[in-house]
Amino acid sequence: MPVEFLGIGGTHDGSETRARSGGVFDKEYTLKLARAHEDHGWDRVLFAYGSGGPDPAQAAAYVATKLDKLQILLAHRPNVSYPTFAAKTFATLDQLSGGRLTVHFITGGNDHEQQREGDYLTKDDRYARTREYIQIVKRAWTSDEPFDHQGEHYRFADFVSDIRPVQQPRPNVSFGGSSPAAYAAGGAEADIYCLWGEPLAQTAEQIEAVQAAARAAGRTDRPRIQVAFRPIIAPTEELAWEKAYRTVDAIKARTAGGQQLTRRHSLTNPENTGSQRLLSVAAAGERYDRALWTPTAAATGGAGNSNALVGTPETVAAALLDYYDLGVDILSARGYDLLGDTIDFGRYVIPIVREEVAKRDRAARAVAAPAGDSVAVDG
């Protein structure tokens, strides 16, 4: 199966290891970073959402009109707009990008962060709302006729959208979460299910939980699986580990005295299940499998994508292939030097993974070919 790579559509040069050098939306840097992804073999970038951050839809539209190939993953929280309005926004962006949009729906794992924009639902209620929201957006994208809706969270009559996505029947829907409520909602509605990088055994368990939820929802297909990591690479193993320890030291320097890296996430007591899982993994050990390293997650309170893969490009590529062999076909990566790490990962890691995936695909085709048939093998 094909493999895809997701990077970050950052709007400034800051990260967990250093404060940004300019404003929260640096237009020139945003385009420069996106172009680095397009020029170095990445498939798409994520434009993330935060209550106080720049509007990711407009940042994504800016990049989409400047670049020709890079695909867009747009993060969206259902609490910030009505689903019919959001469906039109997404369709318009899909038109602007020539059909390069995927929408990532964020239910929200932090009550206080949600309340900053007027959302006082409980976590499980938020998941129920997100599921209803996605169903409405899908119908708005695909319906030729006006329709009514009366649900638990939304009610309207006689809606039809005059603008439709380029992608038919619709753009893909992306979703994430590690709680039973998340598995149920995403297993039912997502085309892509997103996980944070955990050890292989725990990742396999999560994949099965997602697939079980999809079966329980009556689906005959299964969501594609995406897993996210923080790669720390260098020409030798020794240099990579030196870089890894410098990275954690830089994070700890920024969080000294309990200083939070972001208003969206607690360093010590995260509410969301995904971050709690990352901290539990970190408490049980620093190193797992081939290259997974947890101190970066521990230092950030398990904030989002925070477990690292450490080593040479060959080691990190081999670790990513271990996840591919579990059924993960979208690999998300984001370094701590956003621009430099984007270029290095694209130059040195992505080509190795793509070539090894191609070898696996050729081998699988050879095994599947009927007896007596010949299978062309490159090289």
ZAMAR-136008 format. One record per residue (C-alpha): x, y, z; residue in one letter. Coordinates in pm, whole numbers, padded with zeros to 5 digits, always signed. Example, Ala and Ser with C-alpha at 12.3 -4.5 7.8 and 13.67 -1.06 7.14 Angstrom:
<pts>
+01230-00450+00780A/+01367-00106+00714S/
</pts>
This chain:
<pts>
+00000+00000+00000M/+00125+00354-00060P/+00280+00556+00220V/+00224+00927+00281E/+00408+01185+00489F/+00245+01463+00688L/+00438+01767+00811G/+00341+02082+00996I/+00210+02400+00839G/+00365+02625+01101G/+00286+02995+01092T/+00603+03097+01282H/+00945+02953+01367D/+00887+02875+01736G/+00878+02527+01888S/+00909+02360+02227E/+01282+02429+02224T/+01278+02798+02137R/+01045+03095+02138A/+00932+03237+01806R/+01139+03517+01661S/+00848+03721+01525G/+00470+03742+01525G/+00235+03449+01562V/+00156+03471+01189F/+00470+03528+00987D/+00342+03516+00631K/+00684+03478+00469E/+00792+03202+00707Y/+00460+03018+00664T/+00513+02999+00289L/+00883+02916+00320K/+00812+02623+00550L/+00530+02493+00329A/+00751+02519+00020R/+01026+02324+00199A/+00775+02041+00249H/+00664+02050-00115E/+01023+02057-00242D/+01145+01770-00024H/+00897+01490-00081G/+00626+01550+00178W/+00262+01490+00079D/+00070+01732+00302R/+00097+01967+00597V/-00128+02023+00897L/-00260+02367+00983F/-00335+02332+01353A/-00599+02503+01566Y/-00568+02691+01894G/-00815+02923+02062S/-00580+03222+02038G/-00396+03132+01720G/-00429+03249+01361P/-00724+03115+01165D/-00584+02797+01010P/-00831+02802+00719A/-00699+03135+00598Q/-00336+03034+00649A/-00407+02716+00452A/-00578+02912+00175A/-00276+03142+00149Y/-00040+02847+00106V/-00274+02662-00131A/-00282+02955-00372T/+00100+02981-00373K/+00195+02614-00414L/+00083+02362-00674D/+00120+02015-00522K/+00127+02023-00143L/-00191+01889+00013Q/-00363+02054+00309I/-00482+01901+00635L/-00701+02162+00802L/-00773+02130+01174A/-01121+02240+01278H/-01307+02247+01610R/-01683+02198+01577P/-01758+02445+01856N/-01637+02747+01657V/-01889+02750+01371S/-02214+02599+01253Y/-02165+02285+01041P/-02340+02421+00731T/-02115+02727+00735F/-01808+02509+00791A/-01903+02282+00499A/-01905+02586+00267K/-01571+02706+00404T/-01415+02365+00340F/-01567+02337-00008A/-01434+02681-00097T/-01085+02585+00023L/-01103+02262-00175D/-01186+02471-00482Q/-00898+02714-00412L/-00654+02427-00372S/-00774+02231-00673G/-00890+01939-00461G/-00607+01914-00209R/-00800+01942+00118L/-00851+01696+00405T/-01034+01818+00717V/-00918+01709+01064H/-01197+01742+01320F/-01082+01816+01676I/-01326+01736+01955T/-01111+01898+02225G/-00939+01731+02518G/-00906+02027+02756N/-01219+02175+02913D/-01062+02512+02990H/-00927+02552+02637E/-01272+02476+02496Q/-01434+02723+02733Q/-01215+03002+02599R/-01440+02998+02295E/-01768+02935+02472G/-01776+02554+02470D/-01900+02414+02803Y/-02003+02065+02697L/-01856+01764+02873T/-01597+01558+02686K/-01833+01273+02595D/-02097+01523+02483D/-01834+01691+02266R/-01764+01360+02091Y/-02135+01311+02026A/-02154+01663+01884R/-01849+01605+01664T/-02002+01289+01519R/-02325+01473+01436E/-02125+01766+01297Y/-01923+01542+01062I/-02240+01372+00937Q/-02390+01712+00852I/-02075+01832+00677V/-02056+01515+00469K/-02418+01553+00363R/-02372+01922+00283A/-02076+01831+00061W/-02268+01566-00130T/-02636+01663-00135S/-02782+01805-00456D/-03115+01871-00291E/-03207+02084+00011P/-03235+01886+00334F/-03353+01932+00691D/-03179+01819+01005H/-03299+01780+01361Q/-03043+01623+01592G/-02917+01642+01947E/-02697+01946+01883H/-02808+02100+01551Y/-03136+02186+01385R/-03199+02355+01051F/-03428+02337+00748A/-03399+02352+00370D/-03020+02379+00342F/-02827+02313+00026V/-02479+02439-00056S/-02419+02611-00388D/-02046+02546-00363I/-01925+02188-00382R/-01579+02041-00328P/-01359+01955-00622V/-01302+01609-00475Q/-01585+01371-00543Q/-01779+01249-00370P/-01613+01459-00096R/-01283+01541+00077P/-01151+01298+00336N/-01231+01335+00705V/-00951+01297+00961S/-01005+01236+01332F/-00804+01156+01644G/-00837+01051+02006G/-00754+00766+02242S/-01065+00729+02459S/-01355+00487+02402P/-01575+00781+02300A/-01312+00886+02045A/-01281+00537+01901Y/-01661+00517+01865A/-01696+00851+01687A/-01387+00825+01470G/-01435+00457+01396G/-01779+00543+01259A/-01699+00859+01064E/-01328+00897+00987A/-01150+00819+00662D/-00820+00870+00849I/-00769+00796+01219Y/-00477+00977+01383C/-00272+00845+01674L/+00029+00980+01860W/+00345+00774+01848G/+00345+00502+02114E/+00539+00175+02134P/+00450-00078+01867L/+00249-00302+02099A/+00030-00018+02226Q/-00012+00117+01873T/-00132-00222+01754A/-00387-00226+02038E/-00515+00118+01939Q/-00545+00019+01573I/-00755-00281+01673E/-00974-00057+01891A/-01036+00175+01595V/-01111-00115+01363Q/-01346-00271+01619A/-01534+00060+01646A/-01563+00076+01268A/-01704-00278+01261R/-01947-00193+01541A/-02067+00105+01337A/-02148-00128+01049G/-01869-00014+00820R/-01736-00251+00556T/-01419-00045+00515D/-01170+00068+00780R/-01011+00408+00848P/-00656+00457+00730R/-00418+00496+01025I/-00183+00788+01081Q/+00081+00797+01358V/+00285+01103+01462A/+00643+01134+01587F/+00916+01389+01657R/+01223+01273+01457P/+01567+01356+01593I/+01823+01253+01330I/+02197+01297+01277A/+02468+01132+01063P/+02570+00891+01343T/+02389+00731+01634E/+02616+00908+01881E/+02544+01248+01730L/+02171+01174+01720A/+02162+01092+02090W/+02366+01399+02177E/+02112+01602+01981K/+01826+01428+02162A/+01961+01517+02508Y/+02022+01877+02397R/+01662+01889+02279T/+01523+01778+02615V/+01753+02020+02798D/+01617+02303+02582A/+01258+02203+02658I/+01329+02187+03031K/+01494+02529+03020A/+01177+02674+02867R/+00953+02505+03125T/+01167+02586+03431A/+00956+02694+03727G/+00645+02536+03578G/+00625+02773+03281Q/+00378+02627+03028Q/+00481+02593+02666L/+00126+02663+02552T/-00194+02782+02716R/-00370+02480+02565R/-00193+02214+02769H/-00093+02144+03129S/+00262+02024+03193L/+00159+01801+03482T/-00209+01709+03468N/-00345+01672+03113P/-00716+01594+03082E/-00708+01412+02750N/-00655+01037+02733T/-00392+01059+02459G/-00158+01271+02669S/-00221+01055+02974Q/-00119+00752+02769R/+00203+00923+02658L/+00295+01009+03017L/+00219+00654+03129S/+00447+00516+02858V/+00720+00763+02959A/+00689+00669+03325A/+00738+00303+03235A/+01058+00358+03036G/+01263+00593+02820E/+01336+00371+02519R/+01114+00132+02328Y/+01143-00083+02022D/+01396+00033+01763R/+01417+00408+01824A/+01119+00541+02026L/+01229+00781+02303W/+00988+00924+02561T/+01168+01203+02757P/+01046+01462+02505T/+00689+01364+02590A/+00760+01364+02964A/+00916+01712+02945A/+00609+01859+02773T/+00342+01687+02983G/+00257+01458+02693G/+00157+01755+02481A/+00030+01633+02147G/+00278+01475+01912N/+00574+01451+02151S/+00742+01108+02149N/+01066+01109+01951A/+01235+00869+01711L/+01612+00903+01758V/+01897+00784+01538G/+02052+00801+01196T/+01820+00843+00897P/+01848+00469+00839E/+01748+00388+01198T/+01453+00628+01199V/+01338+00503+00858A/+01352+00144+00982A/+01148+00243+01290A/+00885+00408+01070L/+00869+00095+00857L/+00793-00107+01170D/+00478+00104+01210Y/+00400+00072+00840Y/+00411-00305+00883D/+00145-00270+01156L/-00087-00106+00902G/+00010+00261+00942V/+00024+00424+00599D/+00036+00793+00694I/+00348+00895+00887L/+00340+01232+01059S/+00671+01394+01156A/+00770+01732+01296R/+01114+01832+01415G/+01209+02092+01674Y/+01386+02311+01418D/+01082+02328+01194L/+01247+02438+00872L/+01582+02262+00903G/+01433+01935+01023D/+01171+01942+00746T/+01447+01960+00486I/+01669+01698+00651D/+01385+01449+00703F/+01274+01498+00344G/+01623+01450+00208R/+01742+01161+00419Y/+01448+00967+00566V/+01154+00989+00325I/+01342+00838+00026P/+01450+00535+00233I/+01097+00469+00355V/+00943+00509+00009R/+01194+00269-00148E/+01143+00006+00122E/+00765+00036+00091V/+00799-00011-00285A/+01001-00328-00223K/+00734-00460+00011R/+00464-00385-00246D/+00656-00565-00520R/+00705-00865-00295A/+00335-00870-00204A/+00234-00856-00569R/+00469-01144-00646A/+00314-01356-00371V/-00038-01269-00484A/+00027-01343-00852A/-00135-01670-00974P/+00101-01957-01046A/+00255-01928-01387G/+00201-01554-01416D/+00509-01337-01445S/+00556-01030-01228V/+00776-00747-01350A/+01036-00647-01092V/+01209-00312-01116D/+01583-00309-01128G/
</pts>
